[in-house]
Amino acid sequence: MRMIPRGDRLGSFSPFGFATVAALASMAVAQDVTNQGDPITGSSTNYPGAESPAEAIDNSANSKYLNFDKLNTGFTVTPTGTGIVRGLAIITANDAPERDPTSFILEGSNDGVVFTAIASGALNPPTTRFAINQVGFANSTAYSRYRVTFPSVRTPAAANSMQVAEVQLLTANNILTPGDAFTTTYTPGASSSVAETAANLWDARCGTKLGVAGGNLGPTIIDVTPGLGFSRVSGIDVFGGNDDQAFGGRTPSYVTLYGSNNGVDFTQIYTTTLTQVTRNYQDQQFTFSNATGYRRYRIELGPTFATFMQVGEIQLMGVVVPEPPANDNCANAAVVSAGTIAGSTFNATGTDISSCGSGDSADVWYSYTAPSSGMVEANTFGAGTLDTTLAVYASCGGTELACGDDTRGPKSRVRWSAIANQTYRIRVAGNNGSMGTFSLTIDEAPTIHTDVFVPLAYNFNGMVHEGESEQPDRLSGFRSLSDRALRLTGTPGSIEVGLEGPSTIPYSVVTEPAVFDLVQLGDRNTVDNGNWQFDTIVGNPDDDLGTRNFVGVQPEWLPDSNNSGPQTTDLTPLASAMGSSTKIGVIYHASNGGTTFSCTLGFDNGETASVLLNCPDWFGDQDPEAAGVGVESQQQLGLYFGAGDVDNGTPSVDLNVVEAVISTQSLIAAGWPDFTGRPLQSITFSDSFSQVSDAAIFAATIRDAVPAGAPCPADFNQDGGIDGADVEAFFLAWEDGDPSSDVNQDGGIDGGDVETFFVAWEAGGCN
């Protein structure tokens, strides 16, 4: 084996030395025991000729196996590969996520008659297309034949078949996971766009890729640290990109794999030439002998014949060798300071749980010493896939000072009042015993905001809460805005869990069923050119004559289907006025191509300020247009669980939601008057530009408003008296940077506020 120091990464092969590479390569033997052309028969013959079972093992996700039997479909294969199967992977096909398998049964046989159960369980493929879903299981027996059955599909009510692009029966499983940390070194003159970096090589999506302009100039080097931890790799799979069929010569000329335990010295594990693929998403699989485990891997991709290099996905097939993290227990906590570090809970062995988590026993620990007294924040908002909990303790085994869960989606935040030179223990764990990667950030000067949730004047029951699905004609039940809706489950990925936007503004949506939960701006009977107008007869689940169409009758809570006129919420009960740093966040989305609509703020003196908010179509991963005049920011809030089948509300693809932020300063920059100190009276949504879409406004939050008719700053604690308690309350708020201590309302918290407070306090009031 060859030891390669970090500084020698680009000098291992000449771009033209392909013969040398070929001489080093060993025989390619796949860890997927199936190979293209292996004898295979379907569970039935109810499939199109061009989408036969053979397409499931042809090493290309560009084709698929489809069976109209839909449930309990599959195939039996006699593989030419050998080995004990300990994993099964599927790749989702090109369309119709409702057809994706969601469970499997694997059986083995040596005579083709008697089959023995090997494994069964759930599959959880993403709704994105050409996505990889892999499951591992215990097995100690090899068989000459295998039977694969898919008992269920994602949405049986909407699907007419089962489909799968590829099925792999694996002797080892992929040790790379989405979010694994990496660095890339390019040959001088080569580069990747921000959308085609090496992160796409292990995101479990063949449809994304690493793309390198100038890939013919020399090798591209990727160093990756698997979040799964210490592992032993014995195979590598290289998938082609999404357009290899149209653009030949983009496949790397070779691939070489190295391992390292210190990130400096790398040992060559394997190298082989690669075939120039001619089909999209084509898979090249290689197996090799390796008895050594490593913490890090280096993947060297040889120069291409074309000027552009692309790879859709890389899998490193192997096994995790258990190695608990060094900071597995509190006594060995890793020392951290202000800033961000990457972490992992893989192989953690904890048994305790925190007060805010759910079975969060697998934990790692950090030791932090505060350099000064004041508020400190720890969060896991950065890179990583773990559904975290965060807790802070005064010492190992000491008092829990703070605990946080699901602040921003599955990510967490805690804040505590630290004392100078005091050492604290920070615990990071995964809910329900989960393990994964995370980023821990320590902020010694967090900004503290005052956020008020706006009780919008909701007019529509348009999200699917628990108990509201599969009842399309319930008169008091849910109705979709068009053919889809958001689905609330109470788990990460659902819109109500950790609902904080990129702006850091939090939001609150309605979580109770059978009540208004959004502001509709449109008309259900005209949306999508009238394709989903309310039914005239109540559907009968046992009727095959057309009334079971998942389109509900007009519900009793909606006397008029037309909500396209102005929808106004009275803000006067909030007694909030615009301060110099006030922001108003709004979250929303729209159906059928999206739309642009007006958001108008009304003030107590009759003045108004109106801006335009844009949203793309709600389907999948789409971004809105750039923020318009008077809007500080406008961006995707996130992708959240969706429902389909119109008013049936069954699980379907994720839907995007947009966040827009309007601020005092963005209005001033757009030419509006300075509304600082002006009480807010209303917020109105109106004037949707699209006649075929339906918009939904889910929530609004006012950040850092000032009290309307601000109380006298001398009576800071607002108890009706002016005494020492006001001084204490003011200085506590002022030292923490609380927006309420901006008593001179100039947008800053500084000595001017102290002066304003004491002038009023010493005068005994504000008169």
C-alpha positions, 0 to 999 in steps of 0.5 A: 500500500502507498502512503500519501502525505496531504501535500502530494494529493494532485501528483499521484497520476498523470492525466495521461497515465491511464495504463498505469492506473489500469495495471493497479486495478483489481478485478471488479466484483460488485457488492450487489450480488445481482448483475445485469442479465441475471435470470429474473422473473416478476411476481406476475406478468402484469407489467409493460414490456419496456418496464420488466423486472430485468430493469430493476437489476440493470445497474442504471436508474434511468430505467424502471420495473413497474407492476400494475398489481401494485401491492405485494409485487416484486421478483425472484432473481438467481444472481451471478454474484456471491456473498451473504446479503446484509442489505437492500437498497432501492432507487426511486423511479422517474415519476409518481412518488405515490408508487414508491415501495414503502416496505419489503420482504426478502427471502432466500432459497437454494432450490427455488421451491422452499424460501426462507425469510431473511429480513422484512421491514419499512422502506422510507424513500424520499419523494425526490426522484432517483433517490436511494433508500437503503436498509441493513439487517443481520444475516449469516446465510448465502442463497442461490436465489432471492425473492424480493416482495414489496407489500406496500406503496407510498399512497395506494389510493393514488397509485395505479402500480408499484415502480422502482428504478433499481434494487440492490442486494448488498453484501455490505452497506454504504457508510456515507450519509448526507451531511458528511463533512468534506473538503475538495481539492481541484487541479488548478483551472478546474472548479465546481459551481455552488450547486454541483459540489461534492456534497451531492456525491452522498446525498442519496440522490442520483439526480444531483451531482458533482460537476467539475468544469475543467475536469480534463485538467487533472484529478479532483480530490475529495476528502470525506469524514463519514459521520458514521465514524470508524469504518472498514470499506471493501467496495465502491459504487460510482453512479453516472450523472443525469445527462451522461447519455447526451454528453459523453466522455464526462466519466472520470478516467479512474477512481482511487480510494485512500484511508487515513486516521489522522487526516494527514497520511493517507494509505491507498486502499484501491484503484481502478479504471472507470468505463465511460458510461452511456446511460444516465445514472449508470452504476459501476460497482467494485469490491476489494479486500481490505482489513483496515478501518479508517476515520477518513477517506480520500476519493481521487477522481481521474481526469476526463476526456471531455472538458467537464467531469460529472458523477451522480453519487458515490457509495463506499460499501463497508461496515462500521467498526464501533469506536465511541467518540472521545467525548462520549461521557461528561468526564471526557468532555471536549473543550470548546470556545466561541465559534462552530465545530462539527460533531457526531453522536455515532457510536455514543453510549450514553444512557441518560436523557434530558428534560426536554428530549424524547429518549435522547440517550446517545449523547456527547459532551463539551466543556465551555468556560465563559470568559465574561458574565452575560447571556450565552447561546448554544445551537445546532443550526449548522450542517448535520442531519441529527434531530438534536436536543441541547442541555447545559449543566453546571457540572458533570452530574450537576443542575440542568441550567437550560434545555432545548429541542426543535427550535428550528426544525429538528435543530436546537437552541439553549441560552443561559446566563453565564458567570465569568470563568465558570465552566459549563457542560454542554450535552448534545444528543439525538431524540429517540436514541438517534445518531448522526452529525451536527454542528455546535455553535457557541455565541457569547453575544446573542441578540435577544428579540421580543417576538409577538405572534399575530392572531391572524383572522383565519378564514379557512381550514386548509391544513391536514391535522390528525384525524382530518384525512380520508374524510373528503366530504365531512361537512366540518372537515378539512378542505384543500386550497387546490389538490394539495395541502400541508400535513401536520404530524408533530414530528420534524419535517412537519411545519409546526415543529421548530418553526423558525425562519432563516431570518431567525423569526419564529412563527406559530401555526394552528395545531388544533383540528377542525378550526380555521388554520390559514388565511385563504386568498382566492376561490376554491371553485375557480382555482386551477381553472375550476378543476377542483370546484366543490362537489354537489353530492356527498361521496360514498366510499362503497360507490364505484359510480364516480362519487368517490372522487376525493373532492368534497362538498362545500363545507358548512364553515365556508358560506362563500367559496370566494375569499379573493377580496382583501383579508384584514386582521385587526392589530390594535389589541396587540398595542404594538407600534413600529420601532426603528428595528421592528420587523414583521415576518409573514409565511405563506405559499400558493398553488398552481404556478404561484402568485404575487399578492399585496401585504398592507400595513395600516397605522392608527393615523390612517396611513398605510404601506403596501408591498408585494409578496411573491411565492412560486408554485408550492410543489417541491423545492422551489425558491421565490423571486428576489424581495420586492420594493419595501421587503427586507427579505424573501426566501424559502422557509423550508419544505414540509410534509404535504398531502395530496388527493384533494380533500382526501388529504393523504400523504404526498410530496413535500410542499414549499413555504415562503418567508417574507420580512418587512421592516421599518428600515426596508419601508424607509429605503423604499420611500415610505415615511418613517413609521417609528413610534406609529401604532400598528392598526391592521395587516391586510392581504389582497390583490392576488395577481393570479386568477388560477392559484390559491394562496395561503398565509399561515402565520405572521410575527412582529419582532421588536415592536415598541409599546403603542403609547409607550409607558413612562421609562421611569416606571420600567417595571410598569408596577405603577410606582417609581422606585429602586425596583425600576432601576434594577429591572432596567439594568437587568434588561439593559445588560442582557441587550433586551429590546425593551431597554431601548427607552429612547427608541433610537434602535440601539441599546447604549448609554443614551438609554441609561441617560433617558431612563435616569432623567425620567426616574430622577424627575419622578415621572415623565410629565 
